[in-house]
Amino acid sequence: MADVAKLCEELLSLTILEAKELNDLLEEKGIKAAAAVAVAGPAGGGDAPAAEEKDEFDVVLTAVGDKKINVIKEVRAITGLGLKEAKELVEGAPKPVKEGAPKAEAEELKAKLEAVGASVELK
């Protein structure tokens, strides 16, 4: 069991960038970090104030608009997906383009997508 405790300590000492990199690697292997969080439940005891401001947002593509090719190009630039995957994401709207983005980044992505004719919602 000492290996598990060591792994736990290593995970707790990760920087935000290292945690993001780990998350990306796990998602490539088919493991969603959100599922693990949902199973673990809230860490703060559950007494969080209802008026707490959100600091992470999901950027959700709600409609494509007239310039579908431009939207696909922008989705590829944002997500790093291949052409086929980006096209499927755009055609499957409403779908999240980016999850857990900081407020400033989420607003920037929303502006970029709206500039090419897409309808976007922050959740």
N, C-alpha and C positions, 0 to 999 in steps of 0.2 A: 504493500500500500504506500510505501514511501515514494514510489514513482508518481503516483497520482497526486500526492501532496506537492511534490516538486513541480509537476505540470501546472497545478493550480496556482502556485506562486509565480511561475513564469507568465501565465496568462494575465494575472493581476498586474504584473509589472510592464505590460505592453504599452507603448505609446499609442496615440490615436491613429497615427499613420500605419503602425505595425498591426493594429487591430483591424483596420480597414483592409490591409493586404491579406491578413489571415482570412477575413470574411470573404474576400474575392476568391481566394484559393479554395475555400470550403464550398462556395457556390459552384465553382467549376467542377467539383467532385459530386455535385448534386445535393449538398447539404445546405439547407436554408437556416441562417442564423435566427431569423424571426421565429421559427418554430421552437427553437431551444428557449428563447426568451418567454414565449407563451407558456411553455411547460413549467418553467421555473417560477413564473408568477412575479408579482411586484416585489422589489427588494427592500422598499422603504417602509414596510409595515402596513401599507394600504391606507394611511391617513393623509395622503397628499391633498393639498388644497385644490378645490375645483377650479379656481381662478388662475392656476399656474399657467404661465405663458409657454406655448410650444416652442421648442428650439429646433426641431427636426420636422421636415415636411416631405410628403410624397408628391412628386410631380406627375400628374396623371393626364395623359393625352385623352381628351374627351371627344374631339372631332378633328378630322383631317383638313377639311376645307378644299379649295379649288386646286391648290398647288401640291398635290400628293408627292411628287418627285422631290420637291424642295424639302418637304417635311421629312421624308425618308432620309435624305442627305443629312439633315440636322440631327435626327435621331441617331444616325450612325456616328456622327461626330460626338454626341453627348455620351452615348453608351459604349462605343467601341464595338458594336455588333457588326456582323457581316451583312452584306446586302440582303440576303434572303431573310435573315432573322429580323432585321430592321423593318423590312417590307411587311412581314407577318405581324410585327408589333403594331405598325401603323394601321394596317388593314383590320386588326382586331380591336381597335379603339371602342370603348374606353379601356385603356391599359396604363399601368404605371410605367413611366420612362425611367425615373430614378426614385429610389426609396431612401428615406432617412437623410435627406440632404439638409444642410444648415439653411436657415432662412434666407440669407443673402444669395447663396448659390441657387436655391430653389426659385427665387424671384428672377435671377439672371436667366436660368434655363427657361422659365415661363416666357420671359420677354423674347428670347431667341426663337422659341417655337411659334409664338404669336406673330413675330415679324415675318415668318414664312407662310402664314395663313392658317395655322392650326389653332384649335381651341384647347386651352389648358386650364386645369384646376389644381390648386394646392390643397392637400388634405393633411 
